[in-house]
Amino acid sequence: MMASDSSASLKTVGGSHVALDTSPIAQARCDSTAFVQLYRKYYDAIFRYCVHRLFDRHTAEDITSDVFLKAAQSIACFKGTNESQFRNWLYRIATNAVNDHLRKVNRRNDLYERYYEQTDEQSTTYDESAERDLTLLRQAMFSLRPKYQTVITLHFFENMKLIEVAEVIGCSPGTARSRLARALAKLRKRLTAAGYVP
Amino acid sequence: MSRNEKQVEDFLRRTKFDDSPNYKHRDELEQRLVATLADSPRRENSRWNLRRIVIETKTHKRLVAAVVLIAVFVGMGQISTGRVMFAKVTETAKTGLARLKEFLEKESLRIQESPKPLPPRPAGTTTMPGEDIQGVPTVMIVVQVFTANIKSNKKLAGFLDTQAIQFVQAQSDPNLVYPTPSFWAKLSAEKTEAFLQYTKSHSDLRRIVSPRLLVRSGQEAFIATGTWASRSFEGQAIAIVPTIHGEDGRIDLNFSFIYAEVIQQGFEIRNVQMGADETLLVRTAVQSPKSRSLIARIFGKREETLFVLLEVKIVPPKDPNNGSPVPNATK
């Protein structure tokens, strides 16, 4: 999952060494073409993350747009030096955007309605069992606090290791591990309450 | 892992989403991004890197700050004689630190573009030890500012006790909103050496800046030092008037100090007679006035003990004919 690190070289200017950063991240700060290349590289990942958090493609597209537009506006302030940090930064922006979105008043109910409309349209894509599982999961996930939704999604749906999850949510790996354990315990209770029978 | 937890994990892993990207949306968003990027200000790559070097490496940060401040501010000391006025020092700190910050920003570009790694000294305004100053008795001032770890003050206090260093309270600056309780002591050559040895062998007392300059007897010298952290600029401004007292080698010293960050704090020491081998050690605490104040909330609570070691030495004037020191010019 980890992207390649940046490449930087030293240039001698007047007897002193000045770092000449040629990494894609450094280029993206001053070159829109380089930023667009990074966008193409990470669009899919961020979009999928938004879908996994929101269970709704249309909303995920909106949030993905917000994420990259915000990244484009703030890339000059981004202090990271390699693509791994850039990717984590994008995930952090996406996490905040999704959480803000979920906190909106009555948003949850609205999402439910849209989800049911969407699943009706997609009924040919999934079998009944998969559809039922997705509905259960969605109900259970949305009943959790956003921070628990985040760690579950990053770890299980984005296939991130705990150390990567920790970098995205800005905590230690130990904290991420314990948060994930709590999240799973809560999710299990919610699934059971919603009628999930393994 | 319990069986239930394993089942939940399996359930999560086998869940399938329709998460295939919509490439029409991707292309539309790309067009919007290109337009956004064209409108937003871009940062030059190499400038950013140099700035990062200065800001994020403590050594470079302090080196640049110390070099630039000496270049800019040493020459400002050629003002009239007299008592160091707090109002003037405060004003100097305010304007000087702003200028220092501005200068550093400009220097980042200049260093990058110029083959010279360091800024030139302003012509005719800066003097260095050993340079001739028209045969006038001159005093060399060495200022060393140390920051002490507040948690390790017991060890430091123990050292000061063993050296029997007796501090006297300095006057607070009436023009400042938050006068700082400050204390000073004269150190003999032996105690000065012991103090410097302590700073070298203990990590709880860290030297942050050590400028030195020459000033004519009775004239006022300003030193402004600054560090430019990632999001804040802080600095100290020091004003010194050393006056050579007769021919016995003693120096009358007036000394003002202001710590200028968000809240300006400072103190003043007047008419201290310094022996030939003596130094002046000042201890002061700089901190936010109240941890719950708005300023403290915004900028974070600071609680830092500063030590300022001031060394003044008479430099004999050079003979204009052969460049050697004039005998018995000053003792």
Boltz contact constraints between the chains, C-beta under 6 A:
constraints:
  - contact:
      token1: [A, 14]
      token2: [B, 115]
      max_distance: 6.0
  - contact:
      token1: [A, 14]
      token2: [B, 116]
      max_distance: 6.0
  - contact:
      token1: [A, 14]
      token2: [B, 117]
      max_distance: 6.0
  - contact:
      token1: [A, 15]
      token2: [B, 117]
      max_distance: 6.0
  - contact:
      token1: [A, 16]
      token2: [B, 117]
      max_distance: 6.0
  - contact:
      token1: [A, 18]
      token2: [B, 50]
      max_distance: 6.0
  - contact:
      token1: [A, 19]
      token2: [B, 49]
      max_distance: 6.0
  - contact:
      token1: [A, 21]
      token2: [B, 49]
      max_distance: 6.0
  - contact:
      token1: [A, 26]
      token2: [B, 45]
      max_distance: 6.0
  - contact:
      token1: [A, 29]
      token2: [B, 43]
      max_distance: 6.0
  - contact:
      token1: [A, 30]
      token2: [B, 42]
      max_distance: 6.0
  - contact:
      token1: [A, 30]
      token2: [B, 44]
      max_distance: 6.0
  - contact:
      token1: [A, 30]
      token2: [B, 45]
      max_distance: 6.0
  - contact:
      token1: [A, 32]
      token2: [B, 37]
      max_distance: 6.0
  - contact:
      token1: [A, 35]
      token2: [B, 37]
      max_distance: 6.0
  - contact:
      token1: [A, 39]
      token2: [B, 33]
      max_distance: 6.0
  - contact:
      token1: [A, 43]
      token2: [B, 26]
      max_distance: 6.0
  - contact:
      token1: [A, 44]
      token2: [B, 21]
      max_distance: 6.0
  - contact:
      token1: [A, 47]
      token2: [B, 21]
      max_distance: 6.0
  - contact:
      token1: [A, 48]
      token2: [B, 19]
      max_distance: 6.0
  - contact:
      token1: [A, 51]
      token2: [B, 17]
      max_distance: 6.0
  - contact:
      token1: [A, 51]
      token2: [B, 19]
      max_distance: 6.0
  - contact:
      token1: [A, 52]
      token2: [B, 17]
      max_distance: 6.0
  - contact:
      token1: [A, 61]
      token2: [B, 25]
      max_distance: 6.0
  - contact:
      token1: [A, 65]
      token2: [B, 29]
      max_distance: 6.0
  - contact:
      token1: [A, 68]
      token2: [B, 33]
      max_distance: 6.0
  - contact:
      token1: [A, 69]
      token2: [B, 36]
      max_distance: 6.0
  - contact:
      token1: [A, 72]
      token2: [B, 33]
      max_distance: 6.0
  - contact:
      token1: [A, 72]
      token2: [B, 36]
      max_distance: 6.0
  - contact:
      token1: [A, 72]
      token2: [B, 37]
      max_distance: 6.0
  - contact:
      token1: [A, 73]
      token2: [B, 40]
      max_distance: 6.0
  - contact:
      token1: [A, 76]
      token2: [B, 43]
      max_distance: 6.0
  - contact:
      token1: [A, 130]
      token2: [B, 16]
      max_distance: 6.0
  - contact:
      token1: [A, 133]
      token2: [B, 15]
      max_distance: 6.0
  - contact:
      token1: [A, 137]
      token2: [B, 15]
      max_distance: 6.0
  - contact:
      token1: [A, 156]
      token2: [B, 12]
      max_distance: 6.0
  - contact:
      token1: [A, 184]
      token2: [B, 5]
      max_distance: 6.0
  - contact:
      token1: [A, 184]
      token2: [B, 8]
      max_distance: 6.0
  - contact:
      token1: [A, 188]
      token2: [B, 4]
      max_distance: 6.0
  - contact:
      token1: [A, 188]
      token2: [B, 8]
      max_distance: 6.0
  - contact:
      token1: [A, 198]
      token2: [B, 7]
      max_distance: 6.0
